[in-house]
Amino acid sequence: VIFITLEDETGISNVIVWRKMYERFRRAVIAGRALKVTGRVQRESGVTHIIAEHIEDISSMLDDLLRPESKRQAPSFP
């Protein structure tokens, strides 16, 4: 099992990546500077856990922020 600390505008959550999911999304987990994680949310004793079901490397969006505004691309989330 892999644990990832995920922080966004709502706070901090623990992402739990089980072995099967790690093997499937290994490249994103290892190399990603910014991740989009989809999964099941569990709350226990005031702590939020996300059981990862899909992990996507969205590091390219960070690179886009460094470009001048006139050359930025709109994000494409499904």
Beta strands, then each sheet from edge to edge (+ up, - down):
strand 1: 2-8
strand 2: 11-17
strand 3: 35-44
strand 4: 47-57
sheet 1: 1+ 2- 4- 3+
end
